[in-house]
């Protein structure tokens, strides 16, 4: 039987990824002058806040402790580096550079979710919710790609 600690660790990794995503999009909102991008980025922040809450609920239900602090990010992960790139891209306020960085960050988030879902230690009822979040992340990536080509 798999220990709850392993499940908590996997879910907390996804919490950290959502923290990275929130921080990246908050920086994007501060620096964008494009109202359409501003609206999209604000939607992504809310989406990640919702995902983080759902993940934390699962963690608490299995007697774990969620990493609620929004400043707690996964500093070693490529998604964190991706969102650092988002911050750097905004120094020139170049929409294409920003969208490229956001696209990279979204791809890294999707990969992390896919890895968590493929892990054998996550219970089916949690995997189901992760798959729903993954589907929404893929939809977000599609929107970013569409705007990038626009």
C-alpha positions in Angstrom: 0.0 0.0 0.0 1.3 3.4 -1.0 1.8 5.9 1.9 -0.1 9.1 2.1 3.2 11.0 2.2 3.9 10.1 -1.4 0.5 11.3 -2.5 0.9 14.5 -0.5 4.3 15.1 -2.0 2.9 14.7 -5.6 0.0 16.9 -4.9 2.1 19.5 -3.2 4.4 19.5 -6.3 1.3 20.5 -8.3 0.4 23.1 -5.7 3.8 24.6 -6.2 3.4 24.5 -10.0 0.1 26.5 -9.6 1.9 28.9 -7.3 4.5 29.4 -10.0 1.8 29.9 -12.6 -0.1 32.4 -10.4 3.1 34.4 -9.8 4.0 34.4 -13.5 0.6 35.5 -14.6 0.5 38.2 -11.8 3.8 39.6 -13.2 2.3 39.4 -16.7 -0.8 41.4 -15.7 1.4 44.1 -14.1 3.5 44.5 -17.3 1.1 44.0 -20.2 -0.5 46.9 -22.0 -2.7 44.6 -24.1 -6.2 44.4 -22.6 -7.0 41.1 -24.3 -3.8 39.5 -22.8 -4.6 41.2 -19.4 -8.0 39.5 -19.4 -6.6 36.1 -20.3 -3.9 36.3 -17.7 -6.3 37.3 -15.0 -8.5 34.3 -15.9 -5.4 32.0 -15.7 -4.6 33.3 -12.2 -8.1 32.5 -11.0 -7.9 29.1 -12.7 -4.6 28.3 -10.8 -6.1 29.5 -7.5 -9.0 27.2 -8.0 -6.7 24.3 -8.9 -4.6 25.0 -5.8 -7.6 25.0 -3.6 -8.8 21.6 -5.0 -5.4 20.1 -4.6 -5.1 21.4 -1.0 -8.5 19.9 -0.2 -7.3 16.5 -1.3 -4.1 16.9 0.7 -6.0 17.8 3.9 -8.4 14.9 3.5 -5.6 12.5 3.6 -4.1 14.1 6.7 -1.3 16.0 4.8 -0.2 19.6 5.0 -0.7 21.7 1.8 2.0 24.2 0.8 -0.5 27.1 0.8 2.1 29.9 0.8 2.0 31.4 -2.7 5.7 32.2 -2.4 6.4 28.5 -2.1 7.4 27.5 -5.6 9.2 24.7 -7.1 12.6 26.5 -7.5 14.2 23.4 -8.9 11.6 22.8 -11.6 11.7 23.7 -15.2 8.2 25.3 -14.8 9.7 27.7 -12.2 12.4 28.6 -14.7 9.8 29.1 -17.4 7.9 31.6 -15.2 11.2 33.4 -14.4 11.5 33.7 -18.2 8.0 35.2 -18.4 9.2 37.9 -15.9 12.3 38.5 -18.0 10.3 38.7 -21.2 8.2 41.5 -19.8 11.2 43.8 -19.5 10.8 44.7 -23.1 7.0 44.3 -23.1 7.3 42.3 -26.3 4.0 40.3 -26.7 5.6 37.6 -28.8 8.4 37.0 -26.3 5.9 37.0 -23.4 3.5 34.6 -25.2 6.5 32.3 -26.1 7.5 32.2 -22.4 3.9 31.6 -21.2 3.5 28.8 -23.8 6.7 27.2 -22.4 5.4 27.5 -18.8 2.1 26.0 -19.8 3.8 23.1 -21.5 5.9 22.4 -18.4 2.7 22.5 -16.2 1.0 20.0 -18.5 3.9 17.7 -18.4 4.0 17.8 -14.6 0.3 17.0 -14.4 0.7 14.1 -16.9 3.6 12.7 -14.8 1.4 12.9 -11.6 -1.5 11.3 -13.3 0.7 8.5 -14.7 2.1 7.8 -11.2 0.7 4.7 -9.7 0.3 6.1 -6.2 -2.5 8.7 -6.8 -6.0 7.3 -6.0 -8.5 7.1 -8.9 -10.8 9.8 -7.4 -7.9 12.3 -7.2 -6.6 11.3 -10.7 -10.0 12.1 -12.1 -9.9 15.7 -10.8 -6.2 16.0 -12.0 -7.4 14.9 -15.4 -10.0 17.7 -15.4 -7.4 20.2 -14.4 -5.1 18.9 -17.1 -7.8 19.3 -19.7 -8.3 22.9 -18.6 -4.5 23.5 -18.8 -4.5 22.2 -22.3 -7.4 24.5 -23.2 -5.3 27.4 -21.7 -2.3 26.5 -23.8 -4.6 26.4 -26.9 -5.7 30.0 -26.1 -2.1 31.1 -25.6 -1.1 29.5 -28.9 -4.0 31.1 -30.8 -3.1 34.6 -29.4 0.5 34.0 -30.3 -0.3 33.4 -33.9 -2.7 36.3 -33.9 
